[in-house]
Amino acid sequence: MTVIRQDDFIQSIADALQYISYYHPLDFIQALDRAYQKEQNPAAKDALAQLLINSRMCAEGHRPICQDTGIVTVFLKIGMDVHWDSTLSVADMVNEGVRLAYSNPDNVLRASILKDPAGKRINTGDNTPAVVHTELVLGNTVDVTVAAKGGGSEAKSKFVMLNPSDSIVDWVLKTVPTMGAGWCPPGILGIGIGGTAEKAMLLAKQACMESIDIQDLIAKGPSNALEELRLELYEKVNALGIGAQGLGGLTTVLDIKVLDYPTHAANKPVALIPNCAATRHAHFVLDGSGAVALTPPRLQDWPEITWDAATTARRVNLDTVTADDIKTWRPGETLLLSGTMLTGRDAAHKRMVELFARGEPLPEGVDFTNKFIYYVGPVDPVRDEVVGPAGPTTATRMDKFTEAMLSNTGLLGMIGKSERGPEAIAAIKKHQAVYLMAVGGAAYLVSKAIRKARIVAFADLGMEAIHEFVVEDMPVTVAVDSLGSSIHHTAPLIWQKKIGKIPVVEAD
């Protein structure tokens, strides 16, 4: 009989979460490098370069790949011959490991989990509780898969109950373009087929944890229907031309992973869950000999990427930029921002719009006149950092606030990740503002451009408080110009046409 000690299990969960916060899986890095080497769209290639440089920096500096350090999901296969030497339940031990990992003073991770999700939405402060899936199996070990899933990619999860005769390929190709770029492509699409509704979703999530091996499958050829499906979807999803960060290009997915389960004759449940450019997961087995010892990867396995936007980018002084200046910016153009900006995301926007509705002023120290707002919830700093990793959050969540912000504040523009929806684009065009896109998944790299940081309002919101940042040469791409033209609308169509494997349907 194997005895698993409480402290060993807790420490193993904590160590694994720290490990995956700054080490990408090597198979992911290799696949991302392949995508970078073959990419032909300069904007997408720049985004891939930033992701690869950020990954190496995080591996060297032991700081989070992305500011969204995720909701923890743990899959456990517990051998029925295992005995626990513990005063806590298995779920409580997992949560203690999460608490220990996310409060590690050497690498503080962002607490993103809110209790009372349908009500007051109060941050738990330590990223607990985790989502734990437990299976009892034959054997005398505990098999553990730990993942930290970002909210942007999780928000794009899809489910459908198809008719038995319906095409899974057709549904996926129709669905992926509706997901936009908020899941930070390129990444992995996990697909679950069969079982019941909840089983299909669980299969899709588990599929995201599998190793990237699509190139090996292409080389050897398919040996069953699921492998045929993977290859067809890999080719056709990439042929959509969505590309890195939705900027248009050759690689939208690095792999398609599919798991299935027997289902009712009347049903065909299909779930799709994307894993983003901050893919984070680890697998280990506890056998009673102590806590897990995860082996650090070799830094020489990371590609040496050089990227310098200064030679082609337009430099912008945020402290002197005017409304007339931004009218000259065009979609796809790279800017290097220097000067002062304010931050704000969901909770801060909600409070500000409520103040506008009541005719009340913004808090002292919050003045958006001729300024930019950055949609970000940064990680707390450690050691001599000004701020922790501070990459952008999904901009579409702020769409419903955009008109109120532009009409009440004198704001010139916004910075976030992914596309904007019709409501926000209409407001941007009406007010002749702009929307700039930073690379999602390059949070540590972005943070190095931030020279000063302080909280100026709503400190009780934690990572959602309004900060003032002073930045130097922060790289962004013009995503929506003052005329309302969006690169996320135009570029994928251009690249879908260039790839030429899927008919392009032009919007009316």
N, C-alpha and C positions, 0 to 999 in steps of 0.2 A: 504493500500500500504506500502510495506517495503522499507525503505531508507537505502542503503548501502553507508557508507561514505568512501571516497577515502583513508583516513589514516588508517581506520580499515582494509580495504582489503589489502593494501600494507603491513601493519604490520603482518597480518595473514599469508601471503605468506612468508615473511621473517622468522617469528617464526617457521613455519612448516619446512622450509628448514634447519634451524639450528637444529631443533629437530631430523629430520631424518638423519642428518649427523653423529650423535653419538648414537642414539637409534635404534637398530634393532626392527622390529615388534616382539612382544612376540611370536606369532605363529611360526615365523621363528626360533627363538631361541629354542623353544620346539622341533621343527622338527629336527633341527641340533643336539640337544642333543640326540634325539632318534637314529639318524644315528651314532653318536659317540659311544653310548652304545653298539650297535650291531656290529660295524665294526670289522672285523677280520684281515685285512691287517695292519700291524704295521705302514707302511709309510702313509697310508691314515688316520689311527687313529691319528697319530701325527699331520697331517695337520688339521684335524677336531678339535683337542685340541687347536691348535694355533688360529683357527677362533673363538672358544668359549671364550678363554682367552682374545683375542683382543677385542671382543664385550663387555665383562664386563669392561675392562679397559677404553674403549671409553665411556661407560655409566657413569662410575665414574668420568672420567677426562674431559668429554664434548669436545672431540676431534674427528676428522673424523675417521670413520671405515676404510675407504680406502683413499689413497692419491688422487685417481681419484674421485673427489667429483661430477662428473657427468654433463651431459647436462640436464637442467631442462625441464621437460614435465609437463604440467598442463591441466587437463580435467575439464571443467567448464560446469555445467548445471544451466543455469540462468533462474529463474522463470520470466514469462512474466509480472508479476505484480510488479516486482522489479523496484525501481527508484534509479538511481545512483546520489549521491551528489559528483560530481567529475569534475575536469577540464581535466582529462586524459582519454584516451581510456582504455578499459579493458586490452588489450595487453600491453599498456604502464604502467599500474598499476602493472601488473604481473612482468614486467621487472624491475620496480623500487623496488619491493619486492626482486627480485633476487639480484639486486645490493646491497641492504641493507644487505642481509644475507651473501653474499660472502665476504663482506668487514668488517664484524663484528670483531672488534679488539680482543675480548675475544676468538674467535674461527674462525680465518681466514680460508676460504675455497679456494681451488685451482681454479684459473681461467683457464679453458681449451678450451674455445670457440674461434674459429678463424673466422674472416671475410675474404672475398675474397677466398673461399675455393678452387677454381680452379686455383687461381693465387698466390698471395704473401702469403696467409695464415697468416694473422696478428692477434695476440691475442687481443681480445677486452678489456681485462684487468679486467673485472668485471663479467665474465661468462654470460653476456647477448649477444644476446636475447634468451629467452626461446622459446620452441615449445608449442603453445597454441591451444587447441581444444575446441571450444565453441558450445554448443547446447542450443537452447531456448526451455524451457519446461513450462508446466503449473505450477503455483505456485507462491509463494512470498519469496523464499529463493534462495541462491546461494550455490550450492553443489560443493565442490572443492576436487579434488584429485591431490596431488602434488607428483612428483617423481623426483629423481635425478639418471639418468641412466648412468652407467659407459661405457666408450668407448669400453672396451674389450669385454663385453657381447653384446653390440649393434652391434659390427663388425661381430658377428656370426649370425645375422638375416638372415633368409632364406625365399624365396617365390617360389611357383611353381603353374602353372596352369595345374592341373591334368585333365585327361579325366573323365567324370562322372562315369565310371566303375572302375577307378583306386582305389587302396587301400591307404588310408591315413596312416594306420599303417606301411605298407611297405615303404612308402616314408620317414616317420619320422625315422624308424630304419636304413634306408640307409643314411639319412642325418646327424643324430646326430654324428656318428663317424667322419664325415668329418669336424666337428666343432672344433675338438681338445679340448684342455683344456683352451683356451684363455678366455672362458666365466666364468672361476673360479667355476666349479662345486664343491659341489652340490648346486643346486639352483632350480629355477622354470622354466619350459618351458611353455610359453604362446602360444596357438595355436588359430588362427583365421581361420574360414572356411566360405566361401560363399561371397556374395556381389560381389564386383569387386576387382581388384588387390589392390587398395589403401584401400578399406574397410576391406579386410582380414588382411592387415598389422595393421590397426588401432585396429581391434578386438584383435589381438595377443598382442599388447602393453597393451590394457585395461585388458586383461586376467592376465597379470603379476601383476596387482595391487590387485587381489583378495586374500582373506585369504586362508591359507593352511588348508585344511580339508580332505585330502585324507584318513587319518586313520578312520575318522568318516564314510566316504563313503565305505571303506572296511568293516566296522562293520555292516552297515545297508544294503549294497548291492545296485546295480544300479536300478534306476527307469525309465531311458530313454536311448536313444542311445548315447547321449553325455557322460553320466556317465559311460556307458559300455566302450566307447572309452578311457576315462580317466583311468579307471582301467587297461585296456589291455596295454596301453602305459606305465603307471607307472611301471608295472611288467616287461615289455619287455625292456624298456630303461635301467632300473637298471640291467637287466640281461646282458646287453652289457659289464658290468664289468669295465667301464671307471673309476669310482670311484672319490673320492675327489682329485681335482687338476690334474686329469688324471693319478694318480699313481696306478690305479687298486683298485677295492674294491666293496663293496656291495651296496653303495648308490651313484648314479650319479645325480638323481633328488629327491627333497623333495616333489614335487607335480607336476602334470600336470593340467593346467587350460585351458579350451576350451570354446570359445564363437563362435556362428555362426549367420548367417544372410541369408535370402533368396537370391538365385542366379539364373542366367540365365540357362536354360535347357541344354545349350551346354557347360557350364563351371563348374569347381570345383576348385576355387581358394583356396589355403591353404598357410598360413603364419605361421612361427615359429620364436619366439623371446625369447631368454633365459634371465632370470634375475639371476644375479650372487650371490656369497656369501656375497656381500655387498648390498643386497636387501634393498632399501630405498624408502618408500612411506608412505603417510599419507592422511587421509580423514577427512574432517570437513565440517560443514554447517554454513553459515552466515545467521542470521535472522534479522539483523538490530540492535541487542542489543550491538554490539561492536566487537572488535577483538576477534579471537578465543583464548581460553586458553587450550592448550594441556596438558593433565595430564601426568606427568613423570611416567614411569613404576617403579615397586618396584625392587630394586637390588636383593632382595632375590629370585626373580623369575629367575635370571640367575643361571645356575648350577655352583657349585664350582669345577673347573677342576684344577688338578695339573699336570704339565708337566715339566719334567726335562731331557733334552737331554744329559746333561753332563755325565751321567753315561754310555752311550753307544756310544756317538759321538766321532769322531776324531777331535781333536783341530788342527787348521791350523794357522800359523803365516804368514799373507800375505806379510810381509816385508822381509821374508827370504825364502819363498816357492820357489822351483825350478821346472824346466820342468821334471826332473826325479821324483820328489815327486808326481806330479799329475798323472803320469803313473800308480801309485798304487791305485788310487781311482776307485771305481766301482759303476755302476748304483744302486741307492737305498740307498747308504750309506749316513748317516747324518754327516755333518761337522759343526763345530762351528768356524767361521772366526773371526780373530782379526788382526788389522793392518790397512794399508792404501789401499783404492781403489778409483778409479775415476768413475764418472757416465757419462751417455750419452744415449740419445734416438734418435728418428727419425731425428729431425732437426739437432742435433749435428753431427750425423753420416753422414748426407748428406753433411754438410760443410767439414767434415774431408776428406771424399772420394774425394770431389772436389779439396781439397788441394793436395792430393796424385796425382791426375790426372794432375795437373799443375806442379808437382815437387816441391811444396812449403812445408816448415816445418809446423808442428803443432804449435799452439800458445805457447808462453813461459809459462812454468809451467805445460804443458800437456805432460807427458812422460809415455807411457804405457808399457815400458820395464819390463817384469816379473811381470806385474800387472794384476788385474782383472777390468773389466768394469761392472758396475751395471746399468741395464736398469731401470731408475727411473726418475720421475718428482715429487719431493717432495712438500708437502704443506709448506708454509712459517711458521717459528716458531712464537710462542707467549710466553709471559712471560719469564721463564728461560730455555725454550727449546733450544737445539742445532739446531734442525731441526724439522719440523712438520712431521706428518705421511708420511712414505716413503717406501711404498710397491712397488713390482716390476710391470713393465708393460709387455705387451705381447711380448715375444721374437721373434716370427716369423716375426714381422714387420722389424726386423733388419737382417733377413736372407740374403737379397741381398747385405748387406754391409759386411758380415762376412769374406769373402775371402780377401777383400781389407784390412780390419782391421788386420787380422792375418798375412798377408804377408808384411804389411808396418810398424807395430808398435812394435813387440816383445811381444804382448799381450799373456798371458797364458790362459785366459779363460774369460767367460762371466757369468753374473748372471741375471736372469729374471724370468718370470712366463710362464708356459705352455711348450709345446713341441717345438722342432726345426724341420724345414722342410728338405727335401733331400739336397738342396743346402747348407744349413748351416752345416748339419751333414757331408757332403763330405769335406767341408773346415776344420771342426774340426778334422776329421780323418787325413786329409792330413798334417796338421800342428801339430798333436798330442797335441791339446789343450783340454779343457773341457768346458762343460756347466753345471752350477749349477742352481737349481731352488729354489726360495724363495716362500712362500705361498702368493698367491694373495688373498687380502681381510683381511690380518693381518697387515695392514700398521702401526698402532700405536704401536703394539708389536715390529715390526721390528725397528721402530725409536728409541726405548729405548736401542737398541744395538749400536746406533751411538753416539760416544762420542764427536767428533768434526766435523764441516762441514764448508766449505767455497767454494765460486764460484771461479773457476780458469780460465774459458774461456767462451766466447759467452754469456755474461751477458744479452745481448739484447734479448735472447731467453726466458727469464723469467724462468718458471719451467723447460724448456728444456735445460738450461745452463749446462755446465760441472761443476760438483762439485767435491771436494775432501772430502771423508768421512774417518774418523778414527773410526773403529768399534771394539767392544769387544763382542765375543761370539754371533755373528750373525748366526742364524740357517739356513742352506741350505741343499738341497738334491742333490746328484750327479745325474744329469738327462741324460747327454751324456758323456761317458768317452772318453779317448784319442784314443780308438780303434773304436769309432763311434757307440758304442752300446747305444741305447736310451731306458730308462725305460718307456717312453710314448708309445713306440712300443711294448715292451714285456709284461709289467704288465697287461694292459687291456685284452690281449689274455689269459693270465694265469687265471685271475679272471673270464672271460667269461666262460672258460672251467670248473672252479670250481663250478660256479653257475649252469651251465649245462642246462639252459633253451633255449639257442639259439645255433645252430650249429656254431662252430668256423671255419672260412675260413682263413687258413694260407696264408700269403703273399708269392709270388714267390721269 
